[in-house]
Amino acid sequence: MTESAEANTAIGVVEEVLPNSLFRVRVGEDGEGELVLAYLAGKMRLHRIRVLMGDRVDMVLDPYGGRARIVRRLT
């Protein structure tokens, strides 16, 4: 029961850093997309990868909307 991860991925820019490894990310590289609440994936926490404001990130979007999981830091 696996779905293709490519259909649910998006690239965004971190707009705001919140407590507890939460981020407000603007979906879309042009800066015109919607804001989504995102959290760090487990491997990023495990390897202590830092995500800062202004970074481009690769995310897996929740199929029900509203949240996303940051899986890769692009910048």
NUTILO-419801 format. One record per residue: x, y, z of N, C-alpha, C, CB in turn; residue in one letter; residue number from 1. Coordinates in steps of 0.001 Angstrom, whole numbers, plus 524288, in hexadecimal, padded with zeros to 5 digits. Glycine has a CB too. Example, Ala and Ser with C-alpha at 12.3 -4.5 7.8 and 13.67 -1.06 7.14 Angstrom:
<fikes>
<fike <83386,7E9C6,81E78>,<8300C,7EE6C,81E78>,<83390,7F31C,81E78>,<82C2C,7EE87,82356>,"A",1>
<fike <83232,7F736,81BA8>,<83566,7FBDC,81BE4>,<83264,8001E,81EBE>,<83704,7FDAA,8165D>,"S",2>
</fikes>
This chain:
<fikes>
<fike <8032C,7FB64,80000>,<80000,80000,80000>,<8035D,804E3,80000>,<7FC61,7FFFA,804A0>,"M",1>
<fike <80750,804F4,7FCAA>,<80ABC,80973,7FC48>,<8092C,80CB9,7F79F>,<81075,807C4,7FBDE>,"T",2>
<fike <80941,811D2,7F862>,<8082E,8156F,7F42C>,<80D51,817B8,7F24D>,<8045D,819C7,7F5EE>,"E",3>
<fike <80D46,819D7,7ED9F>,<81212,81C2C,7EBA3>,<8132E,8212D,7EEA7>,<811AA,81D48,7E5AE>,"S",4>
<fike <817E9,82192,7F0AD>,<8195F,8261B,7F3D0>,<81A22,82AE6,7F069>,<81E55,824FD,7F6E9>,"A",5>
<fike <81B17,82A26,7EB58>,<81C0E,82E90,7E7ED>,<81736,831F6,7E752>,<81DE4,82CAD,7E2A3>,"E",6>
<fike <8129A,82FA1,7E78A>,<80DCF,8329A,7E6DB>,<80CBA,83618,7EB8C>,<8093D,82EEF,7E5F1>,"A",7>
<fike <80EBF,834C1,7F019>,<80D9C,837A3,7F4DC>,<8121B,83B11,7F6A1>,<80C35,833EE,7F91F>,"N",8>
<fike <8160E,83BC8,7F371>,<81A7E,83EF7,7F516>,<819F1,84482,7F308>,<81FA5,83C8D,7F333>,"T",9>
<fike <81C62,8481F,7F5C6>,<81C60,84D98,7F431>,<82163,8501C,7F623>,<8177A,85086,7F655>,"A",10>
<fike <822CD,85457,7F3A2>,<82750,85767,7F541>,<82542,85C94,7F756>,<82B49,8583D,7F0A1>,"I",11>
<fike <82769,85E3A,7FBBF>,<825A8,86317,7FE17>,<82A1B,8660C,80098>,<8217A,8620A,80213>,"G",12>
<fike <828D4,86AA9,80298>,<82CA2,86E0D,8052F>,<82AC7,86EF1,80AC3>,<82D53,87362,80231>,"V",13>
<fike <82E4F,86E44,80E80>,<82CFC,86EED,81404>,<82C28,874BF,81513>,<8315E,86CA0,817A5>,"V",14>
<fike <8277B,87614,816E7>,<8261D,87B82,8180B>,<826D6,87CD0,81DC9>,<82085,87C96,81671>,"E",15>
<fike <825B0,87907,82144>,<825DB,87A14,826DD>,<82782,87525,829B7>,<8207E,87C08,828E3>,"E",16>
<fike <82AD5,875C6,82DA1>,<82C8A,8716B,830E2>,<82973,871A7,835F4>,<83297,8719D,831EF>,"V",17>
<fike <826CF,86D55,83743>,<82391,86CFA,83BEC>,<82616,8693D,83FD0>,<81DF8,86B2A,83A86>,"L",18>
<fike <8245C,86931,844B8>,<8268E,86586,8488D>,<82558,85FDB,84732>,<8247A,866C1,84DFA>,"P",19>
<fike <82844,85C42,8498E>,<82788,8569E,8490D>,<8282A,8549E,8437D>,<8223E,85526,84B05>,"N",20>
<fike <82BEA,856B2,840A9>,<82D27,854FB,83B53>,<82891,85585,8379F>,<82EF4,84F61,83B5F>,"S",21>
<fike <82587,859A3,8383D>,<82151,85AE0,8349E>,<822E1,85F9A,83161>,<81C21,85BE5,83791>,"L",22>
<fike <820F6,85FBD,82C98>,<8224D,863EC,828FD>,<81D7E,8657A,825E4>,<826C1,86241,8254D>,"F",23>
<fike <81D29,86A8A,82480>,<81946,86C4C,820C2>,<81C13,86CC3,81B89>,<816A9,871A4,82277>,"R",24>
<fike <81A35,869B1,817C0>,<81CD4,86961,812B6>,<81915,86B30,80E72>,<81EC9,863BF,8119E>,"V",25>
<fike <81B07,86E94,80AFD>,<817F3,87042,80680>,<81907,86C83,80208>,<8193F,87603,804EC>,"R",26>
<fike <814F0,869CC,80052>,<81573,865DE,7FC33>,<8162C,868A8,7F6FD>,<81094,8622E,7FC0A>,"V",27>
<fike <819C7,866B7,7F3D9>,<81AEB,8690A,7EEC7>,<81FED,86C2A,7EF00>,<81669,86C7F,7ECFB>,"G",28>
<fike <822E5,86BDA,7EAD4>,<827EE,86E87,7EAB6>,<82773,87448,7E969>,<82B79,86BF2,7E6D5>,"E",29>
<fike <82301,875F6,7E749>,<8225E,87B68,7E5B0>,<820AE,87EF4,7EA27>,<81E72,87BC1,7E155>,"D",30>
<fike <81F4B,87CB3,7EEAB>,<81DAA,87FD2,7F31F>,<817F6,88166,7F2F8>,<820F0,8848F,7F376>,"G",31>
<fike <814F8,87F27,7EF77>,<80F7A,88089,7EEE0>,<80BD1,87C62,7F10A>,<80E42,88179,7E938>,"E",32>
<fike <80DD1,87822,7F340>,<80A8D,873CF,7F503>,<8082F,874C3,7FA5C>,<80DAD,86EDC,7F51C>,"G",33>
<fike <80597,870C4,7FC58>,<80309,87123,8016F>,<806CD,86F9B,805CE>,<7FE25,86DA7,80196>,"E",34>
<fike <80595,87141,80A8A>,<808BB,86FE4,80F16>,<806E5,86AB5,81150>,<80873,87437,81346>,"L",35>
<fike <80AB1,86756,8129A>,<80994,8622F,814BF>,<80CCA,8618D,819B7>,<80AD4,85DC0,810B6>,"V",36>
<fike <80A82,85F0E,81D9F>,<80D64,85DCA,82262>,<8105F,858BE,82163>,<809A5,85D42,8273A>,"L",37>
<fike <8157E,858D6,82239>,<818C8,8544E,8210A>,<81C03,852CF,825CE>,<81C64,85573,81C57>,"A",38>
<fike <81D4D,84DCC,82617>,<82099,84BCA,82A4E>,<82511,848BC,827E9>,<81D6B,84850,82E2A>,"Y",39>
<fike <8293E,847EB,82AFD>,<82DDA,8452C,8290E>,<82CF9,83F4A,828F9>,<8329B,8467B,82C67>,"L",40>
<fike <82F00,83CBF,82501>,<82ECD,8370F,824B7>,<83280,834C0,828CF>,<83042,8351D,81F21>,"A",41>
<fike <8318E,82FED,82A2D>,<83498,82D55,82E3F>,<83A5C,82CF2,82D06>,<8327F,82802,82F29>,"G",42>
<fike <83BC6,82BD7,82826>,<8414F,82B70,826B8>,<84414,830B0,8272A>,<841DC,82955,82129>,"K",43>
<fike <8413C,834F6,82614>,<843A7,83A17,82692>,<84491,83B68,82C52>,<8403A,83E4C,823F8>,"M",44>
<fike <84106,839CA,82FB7>,<841D4,83A90,83558>,<8464D,83727,83749>,<83CC9,83953,8386A>,"R",45>
<fike <84673,8324F,8356F>,<84A72,82E96,8371E>,<84FEC,8308A,835CE>,<84984,82941,83494>,"L",46>
<fike <85092,832B5,8311D>,<855B0,8348F,82F5F>,<85685,83A5C,83077>,<85656,83386,82996>,"H",47>
<fike <852E4,83CB9,83357>,<85339,84227,83510>,<8543A,845F4,8308D>,<8577F,842B3,8391B>,"R",48>
<fike <85136,84573,82C74>,<851A3,84902,827FE>,<84E91,84DF2,82949>,<84F90,84667,822D2>,"I",49>
<fike <85120,85264,828F8>,<84EBD,8575C,82A58>,<84BBE,8598E,825AB>,<852EB,85B47,82C37>,"R",50>
<fike <84740,85BB5,826BA>,<84427,85E6B,822C3>,<84354,863F2,824BE>,<83EC6,85B92,821A9>,"V",51>
<fike <844C7,867C0,82182>,<84483,86D3C,82306>,<84095,87025,81FA8>,<849E5,86FCB,8229C>,"L",52>
<fike <83F25,874C6,82166>,<83B89,877F2,81E70>,<83E00,87970,81931>,<839FA,87CDB,82191>,"M",53>
<fike <83B04,878E9,81501>,<83CEE,87A18,80FCB>,<83EF8,87561,80CD4>,<8411B,87E0D,81024>,"G",54>
<fike <83F72,870E7,80F5C>,<84150,86C28,80CC2>,<83D23,869F7,80925>,<842EC,86806,810CB>,"D",55>
<fike <83ED7,867D2,804BE>,<83B53,864DF,80155>,<83B4C,85F48,80348>,<83D0A,8652E,7FB6D>,"R",56>
<fike <836A6,85CF8,803CC>,<83621,857BA,805E5>,<8329B,85479,80259>,<833F3,857E3,80B82>,"V",57>
<fike <8338B,84F61,80270>,<8304D,84B99,7FFAB>,<82CB4,84929,803B8>,<833B2,84752,7FCC1>,"D",58>
<fike <82799,84912,80295>,<823C1,84748,80666>,<8203E,84316,80415>,<82076,84BDD,8085A>,"M",59>
<fike <81E26,83FDB,80787>,<81A0D,83C23,80622>,<8150D,83E45,80888>,<81B50,8365D,8081E>,"V",60>
<fike <8113E,83F78,8053D>,<80C60,841CA,8070F>,<808AC,83DA8,80925>,<809C4,844D5,802B0>,"L",61>
<fike <805D7,83F14,80D39>,<801D1,83BBC,80F6D>,<7FD42,83B80,80B99>,<80001,83DC2,814E2>,"D",62>
<fike <7FB2B,836E0,80A72>,<7F6E1,83693,806A1>,<7F1F4,83967,8086A>,<7F594,830ED,80587>,"P",63>
<fike <7F15F,83A4C,80D79>,<7ECBD,83CFD,80F6D>,<7ED8C,842D7,80FCE>,<7EB3A,83ADB,814B2>,"Y",64>
<fike <7F23D,844B4,80EC3>,<7F35A,84A48,80EAC>,<7F4BF,84C81,813F9>,<7EECA,84D26,80C8C>,"G",65>
<fike <7F742,85100,813D3>,<7F86E,853C6,818A4>,<7FDD3,852DD,81AE1>,<7F49A,8525C,81C8E>,"G",66>
<fike <80013,84E40,81A31>,<8053B,84D0A,81C6C>,<808C0,84AAE,8184C>,<804B9,84949,8211A>,"R",67>
<fike <80DC9,84AE4,8196E>,<811A4,84893,815EE>,<8163A,846B5,81936>,<81376,84C8E,811A8>,"A",68>
<fike <81930,842EF,8171B>,<81DE5,840EE,819B2>,<82295,84289,8166C>,<81DAC,83AD0,81A67>,"R",69>
<fike <8264D,84551,818CD>,<82B07,84702,81612>,<82EBF,84272,815DB>,<82D9D,84BCE,818CB>,"I",70>
<fike <83019,840BB,8111B>,<8337A,83C3C,8107D>,<838F2,83D96,80E89>,<83101,83878,80CD9>,"V",71>
<fike <839B0,84258,80C7A>,<83ED9,843BB,80A69>,<83F7F,849A4,80A6D>,<83F99,84189,804D0>,"R",72>
<fike <84422,84B50,80BC8>,<8458F,850DA,80B74>,<84873,851A4,80661>,<848F5,852A2,8103C>,"R",73>
<fike <846A1,85531,80319>,<848F3,855E5,7FDEE>,<84D15,85A2D,7FDD8>,<844BD,85722,7F9FF>,"L",74>
<fike <84CE8,85DD7,80169>,<850A4,86224,80162>,<85390,86257,80673>,<84DED,86750,80063>,"T",75>
</fikes>
